[in-house]
Amino acid sequence: MKEAAKYYATHPEAKKKKAEYDKEYGKKTIKDRVARNAARRAMVKAGRAKKGDGKDVDHKNGNPTDNRKSNLSVVSRSKNRAKK
């Protein structure tokens, strides 16, 4: 038995709390990741990015689900991840 399974078997309140967290937060992160991947595919298709180029697609307004062409740009990974 995995350690996490052992822990949740003996701590049902923790299991319930984790399930609530996953239900609320998990869907948002999955939705955001899907949107980021779609933005990357759109930039590759438009010829503004290449697969394996080491760059990130930046959402200028910070909203990963806003994939309008005017909101997207290709920047270096360090520049994009330093942005707050």
Summary of the structure (lengths in Angstrom):
residues: 84
radius of gyration: 18.2
end to end distance: 41.0
largest distance: 53.5
contacts: 178
relative contact order: 0.11
helix: 61%
strand: 12%
